[in-house]
Amino acid sequence: MSAADQAPVLIVGAGLAGASCARRLAGRGVPVRVIDRAGEPGGRIASPQLNGRRVDIGASYFTVSDPGFERVVSRWQSSGLARAWTDTFDVFGPQGFLDHSKGPMRWTAAHGLQSLVSAELGGIEVRVASEATAVHDRDGLQVDAAPASAVVLAMPDPQAARLLPAVGPLGRLRGSLNVDFDPVIATVLGWPERNWPFTDGAFVNDDERISFVADDGARRGDRAPVLVVHSTASLARTHADDPEAALADVCSALREVFGIRQAASWRQSHRWETAKPAEAHARLFGWHELGVGVAGDAWCPQGRPRMESAWLSGTALADHIADHIGY
Ligand SMILES: Cc1cc2nc3c(=O)[nH]c(=O)nc-3n(C[C@H](O)[C@H](O)[C@H](O)COP(=O)(O)OP(=O)(O)OC[C@H]3O[C@@H](n4cnc5c(N)ncnc54)[C@H](O)[C@@H]3O)c2cc1C
């Protein structure tokens, strides 16, 4: 079948899973169309401009273990986008410093992690501010009124489930989307100068309010005096309607755990409703033979859901679709 003969594969969601899926399909000659309801691509990899510079308010860093993902990261690195950040974070508890924790190399991006999603998309256009509301197969496969040769829902299970019918063949796919996600409030705080007792970042153990703090200036390499604090899921649930209301708890945790007493000169909060999968699927993607696939970080048979698992899931689903529709 020639590319001109068929409707495109419609990819809903331009996070890293959707971007990697689009890139792999386009690389195999399959026509794609990508839409996202947000104002720009990236999803949970988000680096908005705050107080004059990009700040990573979603994913903090990424790790690399898969050889295919490693090749992509090498490409990002040689084009000056990705950079190795650190293999060591500090660990703090209620009584202060506990330990240095060495782990895998954590990678970050000179212009914010969101730039990597744009790099992965290459020249593939994303129609932003475009929300899909329903996938159906009444008169051929369609997303709302747009025909598609296949559909990719590259997003967390609760968001994908909302787009699928409750009954009929696609209802079975919907029924398999059973991974719950935990919320996180990310609070960005800026000071006139750097003044905290850790380098790069710190895990916080046994605190009901905060779980991780990243030094955004160390992460970016510009030494800006900016921290990004991730709440626990329970604090985010407490402040479901008003993330700014978590600020008092976040500031008291910074004071008690790290001894940071000086009030921040500026701050901003963002609540991620579906931040992190609470568990994972045992497969790389979901699929229904009508031509509907689901991808994302929760499709993670090995290790914990993360940026790498989103990339792997989108790529594996793309290969499956290209084989399915005969490319
Ligand atoms: C606070 C936080 C910290 C994190 N820390 C790390 C970390 O340190 N390391 C790491 O590896 N990972 C981390 N992650 C996880 C990482 O961000 C995700 O694994 C990855 O970004 C998931 O990508 P995705 O493409 O699967 O989903 P998403 O990024 O969620 O993309 C889904 C996209 O679908 C779009 N969408 C949804 N519904 C519709 C619709 N109806 N119509 C159109 N578009 C729609 C959304 O707008 C979104 O752009 C973190 C995440 C958060 C939130």
The ligand as a Gaussian input file, in Angstrom:
#p B3LYP/6-31G(d) Opt

LIG

0 1
 C        6.912000      15.683000      38.974000
 C        7.443000      14.599000      38.073000
 C        8.741000      14.139000      38.275000
 C        9.261000      13.146000      37.432000
 N       10.562000      12.766000      37.568000
 C       11.133000      11.929000      36.674000
 C       12.522000      11.658000      36.694000
 O       13.258000      12.222000      37.495000
 N       13.034000      10.782000      35.781000
 C       12.245000      10.185000      34.830000
 O       12.767000       9.421000      34.009000
 N       10.908000      10.437000      34.772000
 C       10.351000      11.297000      35.661000
 N        9.019000      11.592000      35.602000
 C        8.182000      10.826000      34.666000
 C        8.315000      11.310000      33.224000
 O        7.980000      12.671000      33.152000
 C        7.377000      10.445000      32.394000
 O        7.793000       9.102000      32.492000
 C        7.298000      10.788000      30.904000
 O        7.348000      12.161000      30.684000
 C        6.004000      10.180000      30.377000
 O        5.816000      10.501000      29.009000
 P        4.499000       9.996000      28.266000
 O        4.661000      10.403000      26.855000
 O        4.283000       8.566000      28.600000
 O        3.284000      10.764000      28.944000
 P        2.971000      12.321000      29.077000
 O        4.240000      13.104000      29.174000
 O        2.003000      12.457000      30.189000
 O        2.272000      12.708000      27.686000
 C        0.891000      12.581000      27.475000
 C        0.443000      13.693000      26.545000
 O       -0.895000      13.421000      26.121000
 C       -1.596000      14.641000      26.071000
 N       -3.025000      14.317000      26.160000
 C       -3.661000      13.674000      27.151000
 N       -4.974000      13.538000      26.878000
 C       -5.172000      14.110000      25.672000
 C       -6.321000      14.293000      24.839000
 N       -7.543000      13.848000      25.179000
 N       -6.164000      14.935000      23.630000
 C       -4.940000      15.399000      23.267000
 N       -3.824000      15.262000      24.016000
 C       -3.930000      14.612000      25.206000
 C       -1.057000      15.440000      27.243000
 O       -1.273000      16.840000      27.071000
 C        0.430000      15.056000      27.211000
 O        1.190000      15.982000      26.448000
 C        8.464000      12.586000      36.402000
 C        7.169000      13.082000      36.205000
 C        6.668000      14.078000      37.020000
 C        5.310000      14.626000      36.749000

